[in-house]
Amino acid sequence: MNSDKKLFTYEEIKQKLVNYCVYQDRCHAEVEQKMHEFVLIPEAKDEILLYLMRENYLNEERFTRSYIRGKFYIKNWGRTKIKLSLKQKGVTEKLISSCWDEIDEIDYEKIIKKIYENYDRKLFGLKEYQKKQKTIKHLLSKGFEYDVILRIFEN
């Protein structure tokens, strides 16, 4: 028996995972990762996953929509970075694509402009083209698409 695993009853584990999902929307990969902390036979894991989905504690679309909103409106990430992060969590391309409506296009452009202005103000002693180059690089690192950045720069 592996000593670093915690021993709980099936019902206790199920309740702990319900609480884990209630606290914040989770994807399947996060819940499965959390299950590794417990000693469970594969059938019990499957049963708990089915229960969480059936009772709507675990909902991949709700998680994806919540994740997109949070990373964009709170962290100011662009679509590229959000998409990459969701793929790393095992969310399908199709689901990600269907949830982009969580980001308003006008808000997307406003955030790019805001980040641009804030970053641009911090750059001193550089020529205009150097400032623009550094700012574009910064926006790309935040996950914004090059063509969208250029379109906004040109307006």
C-alpha positions as CSV (number, residue, x, y, z in Angstrom):
1,M,0.0,0.0,0.0
2,N,1.3,3.4,-0.9
3,S,1.7,5.4,2.3
4,D,1.4,8.9,0.8
5,K,-2.2,8.3,-0.3
6,K,-5.0,9.2,2.1
7,L,-7.5,6.6,3.2
8,F,-11.1,7.6,3.2
9,T,-14.4,5.8,2.6
10,Y,-16.0,6.0,-0.9
11,E,-18.6,8.4,0.4
12,E,-16.0,10.7,2.0
13,I,-14.0,10.8,-1.2
14,K,-17.2,11.5,-3.2
15,Q,-18.1,14.4,-0.9
16,K,-14.6,15.8,-1.0
17,L,-14.7,15.8,-4.8
18,V,-18.2,17.4,-4.8
19,N,-16.8,20.2,-2.5
20,Y,-13.7,20.5,-4.8
21,C,-16.1,21.1,-7.8
22,V,-18.5,23.4,-5.9
23,Y,-15.7,25.7,-4.8
24,Q,-14.7,26.5,-8.4
25,D,-15.6,25.1,-11.9
26,R,-13.2,22.3,-12.7
27,C,-12.4,20.4,-15.9
28,H,-12.2,16.6,-16.0
29,A,-8.4,16.6,-16.0
30,E,-8.3,18.6,-12.7
31,V,-10.8,16.2,-11.0
32,E,-8.9,13.2,-12.2
33,Q,-5.7,14.7,-10.9
34,K,-7.4,15.3,-7.6
35,M,-8.5,11.7,-7.5
36,H,-4.9,10.6,-7.5
37,E,-4.6,11.8,-3.9
38,F,-7.0,9.0,-2.9
39,V,-6.9,5.2,-2.9
40,L,-9.6,4.2,-5.4
41,I,-10.2,1.3,-7.7
42,P,-10.9,2.3,-11.3
43,E,-14.6,1.4,-11.1
44,A,-15.0,3.7,-8.1
45,K,-13.3,6.6,-10.0
46,D,-15.6,6.1,-13.0
47,E,-18.6,5.9,-10.7
48,I,-17.7,9.2,-8.9
49,L,-17.0,10.9,-12.3
50,L,-20.4,9.8,-13.6
51,Y,-22.1,11.1,-10.4
52,L,-20.3,14.5,-10.6
53,M,-21.4,14.9,-14.2
54,R,-25.0,13.6,-13.7
55,E,-25.5,16.0,-10.7
56,N,-23.9,18.8,-12.8
57,Y,-21.0,19.4,-10.4
58,L,-18.6,18.7,-13.3
59,N,-19.5,20.4,-16.6
60,E,-16.8,20.9,-19.2
61,E,-18.7,23.6,-21.1
62,R,-19.4,25.6,-17.9
63,F,-15.8,25.3,-16.9
64,T,-14.6,26.4,-20.3
65,R,-16.9,29.5,-20.4
66,S,-15.9,30.4,-16.8
67,Y,-12.2,29.9,-17.6
68,I,-12.3,32.1,-20.7
69,R,-14.2,34.9,-18.8
70,G,-11.8,34.8,-15.9
71,K,-8.6,34.7,-17.9
72,F,-9.7,37.5,-20.2
73,Y,-11.6,39.9,-17.9
74,I,-9.5,39.4,-14.8
75,K,-6.0,38.4,-16.0
76,N,-6.3,40.2,-19.4
77,W,-5.1,37.2,-21.4
78,G,-5.6,37.0,-25.2
79,R,-7.3,34.2,-27.1
80,T,-4.1,32.5,-28.0
81,K,-2.9,32.1,-24.4
82,I,-6.3,31.1,-23.2
83,K,-6.7,28.5,-25.9
84,L,-3.3,27.0,-25.2
85,S,-4.0,26.8,-21.5
86,L,-7.4,25.1,-22.1
87,K,-5.8,22.6,-24.5
88,Q,-3.2,21.7,-21.8
89,K,-6.2,21.0,-19.5
90,G,-7.6,18.6,-22.1
91,V,-10.4,20.7,-23.3
92,T,-11.3,20.0,-27.0
93,E,-10.8,22.4,-29.8
94,K,-14.4,22.2,-30.7
95,L,-15.6,23.2,-27.2
96,I,-13.1,26.0,-27.0
97,S,-14.3,27.4,-30.4
98,S,-17.9,27.3,-29.3
99,C,-17.2,29.3,-26.2
100,W,-15.4,32.3,-27.6
101,D,-18.7,34.3,-27.4
102,E,-17.9,34.8,-23.7
103,I,-15.5,37.6,-24.9
104,D,-17.1,40.6,-26.3
105,E,-15.2,41.8,-29.4
106,I,-15.4,45.5,-28.3
107,D,-14.0,44.5,-24.8
108,Y,-11.2,42.6,-26.5
109,E,-10.1,45.6,-28.5
110,K,-10.4,47.9,-25.4
111,I,-8.2,45.6,-23.4
112,I,-5.5,45.6,-26.1
113,K,-5.6,49.4,-26.2
114,K,-5.5,49.6,-22.4
115,I,-2.5,47.3,-22.1
116,Y,-0.8,49.1,-25.0
117,E,-1.2,52.5,-23.4
118,N,-0.1,51.3,-19.9
119,Y,2.9,49.5,-21.3
120,D,3.8,52.3,-23.7
121,R,3.9,54.9,-20.8
122,K,6.5,52.8,-19.0
123,L,8.9,52.9,-21.9
124,F,11.3,55.8,-21.7
125,G,14.3,56.9,-23.9
126,L,13.3,54.8,-26.9
127,K,12.5,55.8,-30.4
128,E,8.9,55.4,-31.5
129,Y,9.4,52.3,-33.6
130,Q,11.3,50.7,-30.7
131,K,8.4,51.4,-28.3
132,K,5.9,50.0,-30.8
133,Q,8.1,46.9,-31.3
134,K,8.4,46.2,-27.6
135,T,4.7,46.9,-27.0
136,I,3.7,44.4,-29.8
137,K,6.0,41.8,-28.3
138,H,4.4,42.4,-24.8
139,L,0.9,42.0,-26.3
140,L,1.9,38.8,-28.1
141,S,3.3,37.4,-24.8
142,K,-0.2,38.1,-23.2
143,G,-1.7,35.9,-25.9
144,F,-3.2,38.5,-28.3
145,E,-3.1,37.7,-32.0
146,Y,-0.7,39.6,-34.2
147,D,-3.2,40.6,-36.9
148,V,-5.6,42.0,-34.3
149,I,-2.8,44.0,-32.6
150,L,-1.8,45.4,-36.0
151,R,-5.4,46.3,-36.9
152,I,-5.8,48.2,-33.6
153,F,-2.4,50.0,-34.1
154,E,-3.5,51.2,-37.5
155,N,-6.7,52.7,-36.2
